[in-house]
Amino acid sequence: MPLLETATGVTLRARATGLRRLATRLVELDLREIRRRAGDDVWRGPLADRCRDEAYVAQRRLELAVDDLRRHALILERQADEADLRAAASGLPA
């Protein structure tokens, strides 16, 4: 925890928290169930294959988006720490 927390640091940490919340919500959008329910025992043919393929691609995109959101949250927290340290070094009020 920084010695002096700046308004910039608080704002950046709030944004990081928002990104993590969004990532959590995206994780809950599990599209694998769609692929299971569109299996050969339920539906066959080119449209069924396309449906499963598109669900797979959408799930992968969600997973990548979650990774990006979490990575950006970490970057924002580092920036917040740096802003707080700069403020403490310069003697600026919080």
N, C-alpha and C positions, 0 to 999 in steps of 0.2 A: 504494500500500500504506500503510495507516495506521501511525502511529508506534507505537502501542500496540494490539495486537490483544486484544480482550476475549473472555471465554468466550461472551458473547452474540453477538459478531461471528463467532466461529468456528461457533457453532450456526447462525446465519442463513446463512452461506456454505455450510455443509454441506447445509442445506435447499435452497438455490438449486441446488447441484450435483445433488441428487436430482431436482428438478423438470426440470432439463435432460436428465438421463438418461432420465426418463420420456418427455419430449418426443421424444427420439431414438428410443425404442422405438415410439412411436405413429407416427412418420414411416415406420417400416419396415412398418407395417400398411397397405400400399397396396391399397385396394379397387378401384382402377381396372381391375385385371386381371379382376375378376369381371364388370365391365360389358363388357369386350372379349369375354370368353368367352360372354357371354349375348347376343351379337349376333344379328341377323336370320338370319345364315347358319347358326346353331346351333339357335335356338329362337324361335318366333314365337307371338304371342298376348298376351292381357291379362296372364297370369301372368309372361311373359317381360318385358313392359314394366314391370310392378310390381317385379320383381326388380331390373332395371336402375335404376329410380327410387330404390328403397330403398338400393341400393348407392351411388348418387350422394349421397343424403342422409347416409348413414353416413360416407362419405369427407369430405364437407364438415364434418361435426361433428368428425371427427378433426383436420382442418386447423385449425379454430377452437380446439379444445382445445390443440393444440400451440402456437398463438399465445399463448393465455392462460398456459400453463405457462411459456413463455419470458419473457413480460411480468412474471409474478409472480417469476420468478428474478431479474430485474433489480431489481425493487422490494426484494427481500430483500437483495441485495448493497448497495443504497444504504442500507438500514436498518443493515446491518452496519457500513458505513463511518461512518455517523452515530454509532452506538453507540461505536465505537472512538475517534472524535474527542471525544465527550463524556467518555469515560473518561480520555483523555489530558489534556483541559483541566482535569478535576477532580483529577487526580493519583491516580486509583484504580489499584490493581494489576490486572494482566491476569488 
